[in-house]
């Protein structure tokens, strides 16, 4: 018997929004993490070298993201 990998589309923001409606503790923790990650990103991007690397990679990340979405959703239509 061969096992085949079948990816499942997952939207972490939609998941967090749904769970947040049912669980106030989750909502508080998730919202707190968002602030921490935003702060960390701002601090990292304040470094000119890190900012240049981020700016150079951003188009590639978007391209790869679009490919992953297309491949993941191809079997769902």
N, C-alpha and C positions, 0 to 999 in steps of 0.2 A: 504494500500500500504506500503510495507516495503522498506526501503532504505538500500542498501548495500554499504559498503565502498569499493571502488575500487581504490587502490593506483596508482599513476602515476609516472613513472620513471622520475627523474629530475637530471640532471647533472649541478650543479651550475657553474662549470668552463666553460663548453661548452656554457651555456647560457650567461655568462659574455663575453666570446670571441665573440659570435655572436653580442651582443648588442654593444660591444666595436668597432666593425667594422663600425657601423652606427652612433654612438654617441661619439664624442671625449670627451665630459664632463664626460660621464659615465666612459670611459676608464681611464681618469685621476683620478677620485674618487676611482675607483676599484683598480687601481695600488697603490694608496696612502694607501688604507686600508690594502693591502697585506703587505706593509712594516711595518705598525703599528702592525699588528698581528704577524709577524715574530719577531719583536723586543720584543713584550710582551711575546711570547713563550720563547725566549732566556732568558729573565729576570727571568721568573718563573722557568725555568729549571736550572738556576744557583743556586737555593736553593736546597741543597742536599736532603732534605725531600720531596720536590715537585718532584724532579727528580726520586727518588725511587718510589713514588706513580705512576708517569707517566709510568715508565718502567714496573711496576707491572700490570698496566691496559692495556697497549698497545696490548698484544696478545688477550685479551678479546674484545677490540674494533674492532680489525681486524676480529675476528670470527663473532661478531654480524653484522658487516658491510657486510660480505660475505653472511650471512643469509638473510639480508634485500635485497641485490641485487638479490639473487636467488629467493626470494618470489616475488619481484617486477617484475622481468623479466619472471617469469614462465608463465604468461598469455600472453606474447607478442610474443611467438614463434608459 
